[in-house]
Amino acid sequence: MLALLHERPMHGYEMIQELEQRTGGIWRPSPGSVYPTLQLLEDEGLIVAEESGGRKRFVLTDAGRPEAEAAAQNAPWQEYGAENVSQAQEFRDAAIGIMDALRQVGFNGTSEQRAQALEVLTETRRKLYAILAD
């Protein structure tokens, strides 16, 4: 949040959109994590909320500027290079494809086909954890 505010004042929802955009959709923080974080930063005196058009826009304080400068030097979205974003999108596309196929088997498959699909899913889960174990 501080790294974003280092660039310009923003609304909470705008920060969520910025983070999603800068990470190619990989990281979209929830309002349930963003707004409490903003409140904590405000409580610590690093930011202040300015009311504008019925919405809160967050601005750095003098105390928050050095913290924001440091955060901007190592902004979390910098780790999401084109290769990471591309791979994450491939993962997401594959997962969506799997869920679509699973839905079709679940709704249209026979009892035997659903049992086979369950075996494939169980084996796949085991193999994925084995990858991490290596």
N, C-alpha and C positions, 0 to 999 in steps of 0.2 A: 504494500500500500504506500509506504513512504517513497519507494523508488518511482512509482507512478506520480505521486504528488510532487516529486522533485521537478517533473516536467511542467505540470500545470495543475490548478485546482480542478477537482472532479467530484461528481456525485458518486455515491456508492455503486449504483447500477452501471454507471459509465466505467468504473474500475473493473467490474465483472466482465463487461464486454471487451475492454482493452486486453485483459489477461487472456480471454478466450481467443481473441484475434491474434495476439502476439505469439501464442503457442500453437497456432493452427488448429484450434479446437480441442487440443489434448487436455488442457487445464481450464476448467470453468468453475471457479470457486462458487460455492453456494452463498446465497444471502445470509444464511445462518452462520457462516464463518466470517464473511466480510464485515457485516455490521457490528458484531461484537468486537472485532479487531479494531475497527475505526473508533468505537467507544473507548476501548482500552488506550489507544493512542491519544485520544482526546483527554482522557483522565490523567495521562502521563504528561500532558501539556505540550505534546509534540505537534498536534494539529488542533484547529478549531473548526467548528461547523458554522457556516454562514447560511442563513435562510435566504433563498432566492427562488421566487416563483412557487412557493409552497414546498420546495425541495431543499434538502441540505447539500451544500457544496462544501467540500473539505479543503482547507488551506493549511499550509505549513505555518508553524509559529517560528519565531526566532530560534527557540530551543530545538525545534524539529528540523531546521535546515541542515545542520551538520550531520544529523542522523540520516536524513534523506539522501544527502550527498554520498555517504558511505554505502547506503543501500543501493543507490543507482550504480555504483561501481561494480556491484556483483548482483545485478538484477536477476531474479529467478527465471525470467523468460529467456535469458541469454543461453541457457542450456538446451533450449529447444531449437536446434539448427534444422535446416531443410531435411537432412537425412532422418532425424528423429521424428519430425512431423510426418514425413512420408511413410515411415514404418508404422507409426501410430495409426495413421489413416488406413493402412493396409490391414492392421489388426482389427480396427473397428469394422471395416468392410467385411472381413472374414467372419467376425463374430455375428454380424447382422445376417450374413448368408447362412451361417449355421443355425441361428435362431429361426430363420424362415423355413429351412429344411425340416428342423425339428417340429415346428408348428404343423407343417404339412403331414409329417408322419403321425403326429399326435391326433390330428383331426381326421385324416383320411386313411391312415394305415390300419392294417389288421392287427390283431392282438400279437401275432407272431412278429410282425414288422416293428411294432413298438418295443417288444422285448429285445429284438436285435439292435434297435437304435439305443436302447438303454445300455446294452453291453458296449457299444461303440463309445458312448459318452463316458462310461466308467473307465474304460481303457484309455481314452484320450486324457481324462483328468489325471490318471496315474502317470502317463507319459509326460504330461506338462510339468508335474511336480518333479519327475525324474530329471528333466532338463535343469531345473533349478538346483537340484541336489548335486549335479556334476561340478 
